[in-house]
Amino acid sequence: MLKPAIGQSGLGVTRIAAAGPMPPLPEVPVVLQPFLDQVTAGETSLVFVAGGFSHAVRRNPAAGDFRANTQFGASVQAVDPGAARITLATQALAALTAAPLYARVDLLNTPRGPVISEIELIEPALFLDHAAATMRRGLARRFAAAAARRPEA
């Protein structure tokens, strides 16, 4: 898979054949990432705010597509990701050199268990519309309090 190094919502993501010719590269930095067939079965996205797990959604690509982005017809529904997925995502975020104010960790299901496909730190979709109303109210308070404690840039 060829992806823009800086991108959004699956735009510019191209699936390329391992044995085929390399397509012309765009004039922007790109990431070459192995394609895992499990991506066609969807992703579980875990949202973290102020260092804590907030909520999760399951994103399923539209029929015939591999991108789990709503711009390409993916469906999104709230899910309980389970303790193992929360632990995996929490450990990944703990490995960062600085704690992000918010983050989204995307996981794929594989025969060997969940694997991280992406960690989104810069303007990720947080799927706040899929969090329960009471969670959204608490989330807004936590987000505001954490933002207020951060040093100014």
N, C-alpha and C positions, 0 to 999 in steps of 0.2 A: 504494500500500500504506500502511496506517495502522498504526503500531506504537507501543506504549507506550514512552516515552522511557527508562524503566527497566523492563526486562523480562527474561524468561528463557525459553529453550527454545521460542520461537515462540508463547508464550501471549499471547493478546490481539491477535495480528497478524491484520489483516483486509485482504482484497483488495477494493478499491473500483474501480468503473468510472470512467474519466476523464470520460465524458460524462454520467454519471448523477448523481443527487442525492447530496450529502454525507450520510453516515449521522450519527446523533447522536454527538457526541464524548463519550468517557468523561470522568470528572472527575479525570483524571490528565494530566500533560503527555504529549503524543504527538509522533511524528515522522511527517511525510508524506514518503514515499520513492517515487520512480518504480519501477514494477514492470517488471523485465526478464524477458522470456520465458525467458531462459537459466536462471533459477533453477529451473525445473521439470526441467532436466537435471541438477541437483545442484551441489554446491559442493566445492571443494578447500579443506581447512582445514589451515593450516600452524601448528605449535606451536613457540614460541620460549621458551627458559628461560635466564635469566642472560645475555641478549644474543645467544645463539646458536640457530640452527635446530636443532630436536630431531627432529621427525618430522611426517608429514602423513597425513591420511585423506581419502578421498572419501566424501561424504555424499549419498546419492541419495534423494529423496522417495519415499514410497509412491505407488503408482499413483493418479492422480486428485488428488494433493495437491501443493502447492508448497513446503511447509515441509520443510527437510532436517534435521528434529529427530527423534530416536529416539522421543520421546513420541508422535509422529504416524506411527510406522511406518517411518521412514527406515532405510535400510541404511547401514552404515559399514564401510569396509575400508581397511587401510593401503595407501598408494601412495607412489611416488617422484614428487614434484611437478615435478622438473626444475629446472635452474639458473635459467631465466628467472623462474619463479614465486618461487623463493627470493630472488632479487635484488629483485624488485618488493616483496615483503613486507618484506625487510630495509630497503630504502630508505624505505618508509612508516614503519616503527618508528623509524628514525633521525631522522625529522622531528618526533618528539614532543619536548616540552620536557624530559622526564625519562625515563630508560630504565626500562621496567617490569621487575619481577622475572620475570614470565611474561606471555605474550600469545598470542592466537590470531588469525591473519589469515585471513579467509574470502575466497576468490576465485571468480568466475564466469568461465566461458569465453564469449567473445563473438567475433563475426566479426573484430573488430579486435585480438583477443588477450585475455589475462586482465585482469579488472578487480577491484578490491577492493570487496566488498559490505559488509564490516564488519571492524572491528578490535575484538576483545573483550579488555578489560583487567581487568575486575572479575569474578572467579569464573567464568571460562569453562570449559566442558567441554574438557578437554585430551586426552581419548581416550588416556590412558596405557595402557589395556588393549590398544591396537593398536600400541604400540611394541614392538620386539623385546626379549626379556628382558635381553640385555646392554645395550641402550640404556637400559632402565628403570633398571638399577643405576647406570650412569653419570649418568643424568639425576637420580636422587635425590641423588647426591653433589654434582653441580653446583648443584642447587637449594638444598641445605642450605648449601653454602659461600657462595653468593650472598646468601642470606637472612641469614647470620651477618655479612656485610660491610656490610649496609645499616644506616644510622643508625636508632635507635629512634624511633618516632613519638611 
